[in-house]
Amino acid sequence: MPLKDSFGQHTDTSAQYQSGASLVQPPPVAYLMQTMAKKPENKNYKVLAENRRARYDFAIEEDMEVGIILHGSEVKSLRGGQSNIAESYASVDDGELWLTNAYIAPYDRAMFGHEERRKRKLLCKRKELAKLWNATKRDGMTIVPLVMYFNDKGLVKLKIAIAKGKKNHDKRATEAARDWGRQKQRLLRHGD
């Protein structure tokens, strides 16, 4: 079937296909092509302190994200990256959730400083608080902080977990399973 090209001349596409000549197509126009959306880089997310020992010493049942109430000098100090939550724990007292013994270094240029290891109030929903209270008081679980970080909005958040303490034989079993997993991967990779 004859068609008109962009110059107004008749062209027969069936004859071109039969002769083996390829049709030249114009380059695709950018606004007609599908474009993949790039994931925005999260510039605000930053891990401040991590409790690596918690996964070794405790069997983690469930984790959740909570907010934390801080003074201005504490936030400034955290932006400098001086904090430690390794020896800290959380507890439910008088219907409120508290973080105890978390270290945030003093900020030198602060007019009004802060105590380094003061009790800090944690913010969570009422249902989460009830679940934490039941787990600690009735089931004998512990609330362990795992990670303190700036979220994507630039707010300081704390990931806490409901955990049960491991005994020495549990720790050895976990370590043996981890070693066997590594050895298995090594064998599969190298084929030895």
Secondary structure, 3 states (H helix, E strand, C coil): CEEECCCCCEEEHHHHHHHCCCCCCCCCCCCCCCCCCCCCCCCCCEEEEECCHHHHHEEEEEEEEEEECCCHHHHHHHHCCCEECCCCEEEEECCEEEEECCEECCCCCCCCCCCCCCCEEEECCHHHHHHHHHHHHCCCCEEEEEEEEECCCCCEEEEEEEEEECCHHHHHHHHHHHHHHHHHHHHHHHCC
